[in-house]
């Protein structure tokens, strides 16, 4: 436990280092907070003075009215500083969180695909959204408020002892008990916060995955079962929160009890003080009594809030630890390449290539292959043979462990990553569309691509008339993941996307495996348009779609078994002939 606390202190110090980017906002927020902390504790002295001088000793309606206006002005000034402190503290906090969120998202976007293969999307959503919101409170409701409360407490202590040390000691008798209770409370809430963060991640992950896979849940009639699993996770989430609520429900009444006890000591002192005293002495006591009553309220309220603010700081640092864990993670794609003048109309060559997703469990083994510029090469083979892995390496979504991939004489690792991907387009089997317009899904926000280019590409692919019939045409909203479009329609949109980017190397990853015959015909025509004049790599299960390829490469368990044209491979009577006979006999 001590090790965890030490780690949180380091994380908290790291969070505080972000203030340097917004020094002006920080100092304005601090000054307003300090001004508020000084104005509040001095107000009871003013009220005590008014009670003594203008109510008890010399009642004077006009003077009382004047001093009442002074108190109102005092309160208004406090209100103004309260507003300024809250506004600049939150502005300061949101500015830092904006920068932190940008850093986090930028980091996530740079990670290798293998990171996303083993990290639940719901967990990342939690980091980017709810975890950063919790960190916001460290700067707005946590750090600034703690600073203000501490200054306020110090001022109250000083003023109380300056006014009368005996009475101050008497009213402060419950404070040691409060400090012990606060420590126990903070420890209990800290444990509940750790449980809460785990349950929030579980809940987000579960909900995100089930909503994404809702069609599967309903297709296999898993609604009741998934609801039962949700109830278990939801119950765990509730228990984590109840533990914190339980601690709060005990601590706050406990603080009120001690506050009342302090007031009781003050009342007993007053009762004992008036015995045998003259009227003048008793009159002097009223103002002091009122002042100490207000100070006691100001004393216990900040101490109670300090415990709460400490837990806000603790929650924020716990969440920040998880955010920094991602920011510090060394799992990004190494972009050490500097070459941006490579001609991609050169041969692509795989030399003695080995690749594994995990350790040395090789998915590709000793791959040697040359793809001539402008040619169409098809990869075929059983599921898991390594076809998609080959093209993933070309886009550097994953990094190979041994061997080389060359564009002409240049290693793929020497080419600047963005430049490489700008010249390679991949049309996947599972097309992803954002919840946006068709036009934006085609251009992906690239302002250099005009509407005319998109229309020209749609006409070339053969879907312009279909798009024009949609409500809004190219401004039609496709829904989340393009859910309002059919599989074939989404696939055709991805072809338009590839067409307008005009890549030098085109990769089609089983682009016709899940579409109807009509869509397949359109895709075949689109493929002819796209592959003309550029190096093309096609992955296909349907051998009928790749018979005109310049070269067909047969993969089996990560190794190249055969390569040649359709006619050559049929004559060899090997793996390809077996695949061909199986498909066409069916």
VOGU-3710 file (C-alpha; in Angstrom, 3 decimals, decimal comma):
1> xxxxxxxxxx> 0,000/0,000/0,000  2,853/2,343/0,799  4,346/1,659/-2,610  1,038/2,633/-4,236  0,896/5,911/-2,316  4,454/6,736/-3,310  3,620/6,090/-6,943  0,567/8,349/-6,728  2,691/11,165/-5,327  4,996/10,883/-8,336
11> xxxxxxxxxx> 2,017/10,937/-10,676  0,570/13,963/-8,874  3,874/15,840/-9,181  3,938/14,988/-12,882  0,410/16,356/-13,269  1,400/19,578/-11,521  4,222/20,079/-14,022  1,617/20,904/-16,687  0,856/24,259/-15,030  3,874/25,788/-16,771
21> xxxxxxxxxx> 2,017/25,855/-20,082  -0,654/28,158/-18,621  1,184/30,248/-16,052  -1,049/33,316/-16,424  -4,262/31,361/-15,843  -2,640/29,551/-12,939  -1,553/32,710/-11,136  -4,906/34,455/-11,698  -6,722/31,415/-10,276  -4,325/31,304/-7,307
31> xxxxxxxxxx> -4,735/35,017/-6,540  -8,533/34,795/-6,668  -8,490/31,683/-4,456  -6,176/33,331/-1,914  -8,256/36,541/-1,880  -11,355/34,456/-1,192  -9,544/32,546/1,568  -8,628/35,842/3,265  -11,987/37,587/2,860  -14,068/34,763/4,340
41> xxxxxxxxxx> -12,402/34,412/7,779  -12,256/38,185/8,378  -16,003/38,652/7,810  -16,965/37,174/11,252  -14,763/39,816/12,928  -16,667/42,537/11,085  -20,029/41,025/12,057  -18,885/40,645/15,674  -17,872/44,280/15,752  -21,275/45,377/14,369
51> xxxxxxxxxx> -23,134/43,265/16,958  -21,124/44,747/19,843  -21,036/48,374/18,778  -24,336/48,955/16,991  -26,753/46,370/18,420  -25,740/45,619/22,040  -23,918/48,723/23,292  -25,219/51,650/21,252  -28,180/50,683/19,068  -28,167/52,985/16,057
61> xxxxxxxxxx> -30,442/52,216/13,126  -28,630/54,443/10,621  -25,188/53,120/11,568  -26,508/49,566/11,550  -27,908/50,097/8,063  -24,581/51,479/6,855  -22,635/48,540/8,300  -25,194/46,123/6,899  -24,494/47,548/3,446  -20,773/47,093/4,148
71> xxxxxxxxxx> -21,380/43,415/4,989  -23,472/43,014/1,827  -20,654/44,612/-0,186  -18,219/42,265/1,544  -20,375/39,270/0,576  -20,667/40,516/-2,994  -16,883/40,848/-3,169  -16,554/37,276/-1,898  -19,064/36,179/-4,535  -17,091/37,894/-7,294
81> xxxxxxxxxx> -13,853/36,250/-6,195  -15,712/32,928/-5,855  -16,852/33,254/-9,476  -13,395/34,313/-10,708  -11,678/31,536/-8,760  -14,083/28,902/-10,096  -13,956/30,224/-13,666  -10,171/30,528/-13,982  -9,564/27,267/-12,111  -11,817/25,376/-14,510
91> xxxxxxxxxx> -10,407/27,209/-17,532  -6,910/26,307/-16,338  -7,989/22,672/-15,789  -9,751/22,307/-19,141  -6,784/23,816/-20,996  -4,442/21,249/-19,462  -6,853/18,364/-20,076  -7,251/19,452/-23,709  -3,480/19,216/-24,168  -3,311/15,945/-22,259
101> xxxxxxxxxx> -6,122/14,457/-24,350  -4,370/15,549/-27,556  -1,147/13,905/-26,374  -3,011/10,726/-25,410  -4,932/10,408/-28,688  -1,821/11,230/-30,719  -0,001/8,468/-28,846  -2,796/5,950/-29,389  -2,880/6,741/-33,115  0,834/5,917/-33,358
111> xxxxxxxxxx> 0,582/2,446/-31,797  1,152/-0,740/-33,726  -1,906/-2,784/-34,626  -0,868/-5,526/-32,224  -1,614/-3,146/-29,323  -5,248/-2,856/-30,456  -5,424/-6,621/-31,001  -5,026/-7,214/-27,258  -6,498/-4,016/-25,754  -10,292/-3,697/-25,354
121> xxxxxxxxxx> -11,665/-0,625/-27,125  -13,880/0,115/-24,123  -10,774/0,438/-21,924  -9,276/3,009/-24,307  -12,565/4,938/-24,433  -12,476/5,060/-20,617  -8,953/6,498/-20,691  -9,748/9,175/-23,268  -13,091/10,262/-21,797  -13,909/9,450/-18,161
131> xxxxxxxxxx> -10,339/9,141/-16,864  -9,405/12,552/-18,239  -12,600/14,070/-16,817  -11,567/12,785/-13,390  -8,131/14,350/-13,875  -9,836/17,687/-14,641  -11,083/17,785/-11,063  -7,495/17,570/-9,781  -6,880/21,108/-11,043  -10,338/22,653/-10,659
141> xxxxxxxxxx> -12,094/21,099/-7,656  -9,008/19,540/-6,093  -5,722/21,432/-6,042  -7,118/24,999/-6,052  -9,807/24,188/-3,505  -7,331/22,454/-1,183  -5,021/25,448/-1,379  -7,882/27,828/-0,607  -9,167/25,699/2,276  -5,701/25,396/3,828
151> xxxxxxxxxx> -5,129/29,157/3,682  -8,620/29,739/5,102  -7,931/27,329/7,976  -4,625/28,995/8,798  -6,242/32,444/8,815  -9,097/31,216/11,050  -6,623/29,630/13,504  -4,537/32,789/13,654  -7,565/35,050/14,164  -9,086/32,765/16,795
161> xxxxxxxxxx> -5,917/32,700/18,884  -5,375/36,436/18,379  -8,880/37,119/19,692  -8,464/34,851/22,739  -6,266/31,803/23,058  -8,249/30,197/25,909  -11,530/30,275/24,032  -9,722/29,137/20,870  -8,292/26,083/22,636  -11,696/25,269/24,104
171> xxxxxxxxxx> -13,469/25,285/20,748  -10,647/23,319/19,092  -10,868/20,332/21,468  -12,731/18,145/18,862  -10,172/18,858/16,111  -7,741/15,970/16,942  -10,685/13,547/16,841  -11,716/15,006/13,486  -8,220/14,584/12,063  -8,133/10,899/13,071
181> xxxxxxxxxx> -11,597/10,358/11,560  -10,544/12,125/8,379  -7,565/9,823/7,959  -9,726/6,713/8,390  -12,288/8,135/5,964  -9,670/8,936/3,321  -8,240/5,420/3,535  -11,682/3,814/3,144  -12,602/5,968/0,157  -9,225/5,334/-1,506
191> xxxxxxxxxx> -9,957/1,594/-1,570  -13,420/2,186/-2,988  -11,965/4,419/-5,724  -9,608/1,661/-6,818  -12,551/-0,723/-7,046  -14,566/1,916/-8,889  -11,959/2,451/-11,635  -11,781/-1,324/-12,290  -15,552/-1,625/-12,476  -15,921/1,413/-14,762
201> xxxxxxxxxx> -13,460/-0,144/-17,222  -15,293/-3,486/-17,119  -18,646/-1,796/-17,658  -17,432/0,365/-20,565  -15,730/-2,588/-22,251  -18,774/-4,840/-21,896  -21,265/-2,255/-23,173  -19,058/-1,176/-26,094  -18,481/-4,744/-27,281  -22,146/-5,796/-26,971
211> xxxxxxxxxx> -23,460/-2,715/-28,747  -20,928/-3,194/-31,549  -21,868/-6,868/-31,855  -25,614/-6,375/-31,351  -26,486/-8,196/-34,586  -24,616/-11,291/-33,338  -26,281/-11,094/-29,909  -29,740/-10,994/-31,481  -28,985/-13,513/-34,231  -28,003/-16,197/-31,718
221> xxxxxxxxxx> -30,702/-15,170/-29,247  -28,114/-14,213/-26,599  -30,037/-11,203/-25,273  -31,116/-12,808/-21,982  -27,686/-14,322/-21,321  -25,845/-11,093/-22,072  -28,290/-9,204/-19,859  -27,484/-11,590/-16,999  -23,767/-10,968/-17,499  -24,431/-7,238/-17,584
231> xxxxxxxxxx> -26,314/-7,471/-14,285  -23,276/-9,082/-12,637  -20,940/-6,324/-13,884  -23,474/-3,622/-13,051  -23,849/-5,017/-9,527  -20,066/-4,877/-9,077  -20,113/-1,256/-10,280  -22,859/-0,440/-7,760  -20,993/-2,102/-4,880  -17,863/-0,083/-5,646
241> xxxxxxxxxx> -19,858/3,155/-5,448  -21,804/2,033/-2,361  -18,544/1,547/-0,463  -17,678/5,215/-1,067  -21,232/6,328/-0,235  -21,109/4,319/2,986  -17,919/6,110/4,030  -19,390/9,522/3,177  -22,650/8,767/4,985  -20,697/8,107/8,190
251> xxxxxxxxxx> -18,070/10,807/7,875  -20,265/13,844/7,189  -22,601/13,280/10,184  -19,466/12,625/12,250  -18,094/16,045/11,242  -21,420/17,708/12,037  -21,413/16,030/15,454  -17,937/17,352/16,237  -18,932/20,800/14,962  -21,934/20,734/17,286
261> xxxxxxxxxx> -19,669/19,594/20,112  -17,412/22,580/19,525  -20,468/24,844/19,592  -21,544/23,180/22,828  -18,193/24,019/24,415  -18,677/27,615/23,309  -22,194/27,746/24,802  -21,006/26,203/28,091  -18,216/28,747/28,231  -20,735/31,527/27,629
271> xxxxxxxxxx> -23,024/30,225/30,352  -20,138/30,022/32,809  -18,782/33,413/31,744  -21,977/35,369/32,481  -22,171/34,125/36,077  -21,229/36,965/38,378  -20,342/39,318/35,522  -21,540/42,856/35,103  -23,871/43,884/32,289  -20,999/45,664/30,512
281> xxxxxxxxxx> -18,866/42,494/30,537  -21,813/40,437/29,332  -22,433/42,907/26,532  -18,814/42,632/25,407  -19,258/38,865/25,167  -22,042/38,933/22,539  -19,889/40,105/19,656  -17,144/37,647/20,535  -19,712/34,848/20,840  -21,101/35,603/17,363
291> xxxxxxxxxx> -17,592/35,816/15,879  -16,504/32,457/17,307  -19,773/30,830/16,208  -19,070/31,838/12,604  -15,414/30,820/12,896  -16,373/27,344/14,124  -18,575/26,933/11,072  -15,703/28,094/8,841  -13,292/25,786/10,648  -15,150/22,493/10,319
301> xxxxxxxxxx> -16,488/23,054/6,812  -12,993/23,314/5,182  -11,698/20,328/7,183  -14,661/18,260/6,010  -14,111/19,454/2,450  -10,375/18,794/2,668  -11,103/15,102/3,158  -13,387/15,173/0,142  -10,888/17,150/-1,943  -8,121/14,756/-0,965
311> xxxxxxxxxx> -10,168/11,916/-2,431  -10,710/13,941/-5,597  -6,936/14,310/-5,837  -6,531/10,598/-5,150  -9,114/9,649/-7,795  -7,466/11,975/-10,292  -3,963/10,631/-9,694  -5,208/7,037/-9,926  -6,782/7,829/-13,294  -3,725/9,864/-14,363
321> xxxxxxxxxx> -1,515/6,879/-13,616  -3,452/4,852/-16,185  -3,314/7,679/-18,741  0,438/8,156/-18,284  0,887/4,411/-18,624  -0,408/4,695/-22,205  1,511/7,905/-22,950  4,755/6,315/-21,710  4,139/3,047/-23,533  6,828/2,251/-26,096
331> xxxxxxxxxx> 4,617/0,425/-28,560  4,414/2,906/-31,404  5,384/2,266/-34,998  9,015/3,179/-35,492  9,069/5,856/-38,174  12,800/6,153/-38,709  12,504/6,306/-42,478  13,462/9,571/-44,150  13,071/8,869/-47,859  10,184/10,672/-49,524
341> xxxxxxxxxx> 11,301/10,543/-53,142  10,913/6,829/-53,848  9,418/5,788/-57,158  6,774/3,165/-56,418  6,592/1,936/-60,008  9,417/-0,457/-59,128  9,449/-4,121/-58,228  8,355/-5,111/-54,714  10,530/-7,876/-53,339  10,217/-10,063/-50,243
351> xxxxxxxxxx> 13,550/-11,596/-49,246  13,853/-14,389/-46,660  10,939/-12,854/-44,752  9,835/-14,170/-41,355  6,934/-12,766/-39,363  5,169/-13,736/-36,110  2,474/-12,018/-34,076  3,853/-13,622/-30,922  7,458/-14,601/-30,162  8,643/-17,104/-32,808
361> xxxxxxxxxx> 5,287/-18,631/-33,655  5,932/-17,898/-37,326  2,948/-16,887/-39,443  5,196/-16,306/-42,471  8,334/-18,381/-42,999  11,166/-17,715/-45,443  9,049/-15,793/-47,961  10,857/-15,001/-51,221  8,729/-13,254/-53,805  9,118/-10,581/-56,482
371> xxxxxxxxxx> 6,185/-8,499/-57,719  6,884/-6,722/-60,973  5,776/-3,082/-61,350  2,345/-2,650/-62,935  1,496/-6,346/-62,558  -1,419/-7,963/-60,729  -0,462/-10,634/-58,205  -3,018/-12,770/-56,394  -2,531/-14,566/-53,063  -4,622/-17,678/-52,488
381> xxxxxxxxxx> -4,665/-20,323/-49,804  -6,626/-21,685/-46,882  -7,701/-19,504/-43,961  -4,664/-18,749/-41,788  -2,187/-19,370/-44,596  -0,699/-15,864/-44,146  -2,290/-13,954/-47,041  -3,517/-10,957/-45,006  -0,287/-10,918/-43,022  1,639/-10,323/-46,250
391> xxxxxxxxxx> -0,323/-7,186/-47,110  -0,340/-5,963/-43,500  3,445/-5,927/-43,628  3,393/-3,851/-46,824  1,347/-1,158/-45,044  3,575/-1,533/-41,954  0,628/-2,274/-39,721  2,918/-4,901/-38,216  6,700/-5,243/-38,200  8,467/-8,352/-39,530
401> xxxxxxxxxx> 11,223/-9,956/-37,475  13,601/-11,259/-40,143  14,339/-10,606/-43,785  13,599/-7,634/-46,034  10,846/-5,955/-48,014  12,221/-3,824/-50,835  10,760/-1,258/-53,218  13,342/-1,401/-55,935  16,605/-1,103/-53,997  15,057/0,673/-51,002
411> xxxxxxxxxx> 14,124/-1,071/-47,770  10,537/-0,437/-46,628  11,879/0,704/-43,243  13,881/3,500/-44,897  10,739/5,054/-46,399  8,959/7,711/-44,351  5,805/6,055/-42,993  3,227/8,636/-44,081  4,771/8,790/-47,550  4,638/4,988/-47,796
421> xxxxxxxxxx> 0,974/4,783/-46,819  0,054/7,677/-49,084  1,195/5,563/-52,031  -0,506/2,333/-50,934  -4,280/1,837/-50,779  -5,896/-1,178/-49,121  -9,506/-2,220/-49,708  -10,448/-4,569/-46,885  -13,133/-7,226/-46,721  -14,634/-5,617/-43,605
431> xxxxxxxxxx> -15,155/-2,026/-44,734  -15,267/0,563/-41,965  -17,330/3,699/-42,491  -17,569/6,538/-40,014  -20,884/7,978/-38,853  -20,692/10,794/-41,394  -21,629/11,668/-44,963  -20,718/9,519/-47,940  -18,534/12,334/-49,248  -16,514/12,605/-46,028
441> xxxxxxxxxx> -16,156/8,823/-45,848  -14,705/8,826/-49,359  -12,290/11,731/-48,882  -11,587/11,035/-45,178  -11,392/14,774/-44,632  -8,740/15,368/-47,287  -9,550/18,890/-48,537  -7,349/18,443/-51,625  -9,922/16,006/-53,064  -12,699/17,936/-54,813
451> xxxxxxxxxx> -16,352/16,989/-55,188  -15,818/16,648/-58,916  -13,055/14,056/-58,359  -15,335/12,055/-56,071  -18,154/12,107/-58,641  -15,735/11,090/-61,403  -14,494/8,179/-59,268  -18,064/7,101/-58,469  -18,917/7,105/-62,174  -15,790/5,072/-62,933
461> xxxxxxxxxx> -16,736/2,514/-60,272  -20,337/2,536/-61,547  -22,222/3,680/-58,420  -22,837/7,369/-59,176  -26,498/6,765/-60,087  -27,040/4,749/-56,891  -25,574/7,545/-54,745  -27,652/10,195/-56,499  -30,825/8,280/-55,618  -30,012/8,461/-51,899
471> xxxxxxxxxx> -31,557/11,315/-49,841  -28,958/14,073/-50,003  -26,807/12,218/-52,510  -23,143/12,474/-51,521  -24,194/14,203/-48,277  -26,194/11,145/-47,196  -25,508/10,141/-43,586  -24,419/6,482/-43,582  -24,931/5,879/-39,851  -22,521/4,220/-37,437
481> xxxxxxxxxx> -20,126/1,887/-39,276  -22,213/2,488/-42,436  -25,021/0,381/-40,988  -27,706/1,779/-43,334  -25,814/0,461/-46,395  -25,515/-3,120/-47,565  -22,214/-5,007/-47,493  -21,834/-4,610/-51,240  -22,603/-0,893/-51,121  -20,031/-0,334/-48,376
491> xxxxxxxxxx> -17,494/-2,272/-50,420  -18,139/-0,079/-53,456  -17,689/3,061/-51,338  -14,268/1,736/-50,307  -13,383/1,323/-53,998  -14,278/4,956/-54,651  -12,125/5,919/-51,673  -9,166/4,029/-53,128  -9,802/5,470/-56,604  -9,717/9,144/-55,543
501> xxxxxxxxxx> -6,476/8,633/-53,596  -4,873/7,345/-56,817  -2,320/5,011/-55,152  0,707/3,506/-56,864  0,147/0,162/-55,119  -3,355/-1,248/-54,690  -4,212/-4,082/-52,297  -7,608/-5,813/-52,435  -8,130/-8,039/-49,397  -10,971/-10,460/-50,247
511> xxxxxxxxxx> -13,022/-7,557/-51,543  -15,729/-9,764/-53,128  -16,024/-12,544/-50,547  -19,226/-11,306/-48,877  -21,165/-9,564/-51,647  -24,032/-10,535/-53,924  -23,636/-11,290/-57,621  -24,769/-7,841/-58,787  -22,334/-6,078/-56,445  -19,600/-8,518/-57,454
521> xxxxxxxxxx> -20,028/-7,560/-61,103  -19,738/-3,871/-60,200  -16,690/-4,608/-58,046  -15,077/-6,605/-60,854  -15,482/-3,641/-63,211  -14,183/-1,312/-60,481  -11,224/-3,633/-59,972  -10,357/-3,485/-63,657  -10,406/0,323/-63,486  -8,356/0,469/-60,294
531> xxxxxxxxxx> -5,706/-2,077/-61,213  -5,019/-0,636/-64,651  -1,531/0,869/-64,794  -0,579/0,180/-61,172  0,906/-2,634/-59,116  -1,990/-4,614/-57,622  -2,116/-7,332/-54,998  -5,344/-9,304/-54,687  -6,308/-11,682/-51,895  -9,233/-13,879/-52,916
541> xxxxxxxxxx> -11,055/-17,037/-51,883  -13,002/-17,112/-55,154  -10,497/-18,329/-57,716  -12,800/-17,204/-60,540  -11,956/-13,571/-59,702  -8,185/-13,883/-60,112  -7,719/-16,120/-63,170  -6,439/-13,204/-65,262  -3,783/-12,222/-62,693  -0,185/-11,972/-63,964
551> xxxxxxxxxx> 0,964/-14,167/-61,086  -0,861/-16,319/-58,528  0,959/-17,154/-55,285  -0,279/-20,166/-53,295  0,357/-19,972/-49,551  0,090/-22,826/-47,095  0,884/-22,469/-43,375  2,959/-19,335/-43,967  5,047/-20,700/-46,822  4,909/-20,187/-50,583
561> xxxxxxxxxx> 4,070/-23,553/-52,118  3,522/-22,514/-55,740  3,529/-19,460/-57,961  2,719/-18,833/-61,597  -0,166/-17,971/-63,910  -3,548/-19,678/-63,710  -2,753/-21,949/-66,637  0,737/-22,810/-65,321  -0,554/-23,739/-61,879  -3,301/-25,952/-63,301
571> xxxxxxxxxx> -0,664/-27,833/-65,294  1,457/-28,384/-62,155  -1,430/-30,380/-60,654  -0,490/-29,292/-57,107  -2,027/-27,185/-54,346  -3,681/-24,696/-56,707  -5,243/-27,458/-58,820  -6,670/-29,020/-55,667  -8,187/-25,679/-54,556  -9,548/-25,086/-58,070
581> xxxxxx> -11,171/-28,527/-58,336  -12,720/-28,195/-54,863  -14,327/-24,824/-55,667  -15,597/-25,625/-59,127  -16,852/-29,066/-58,186  -18,973/-27,342/-55,541
//
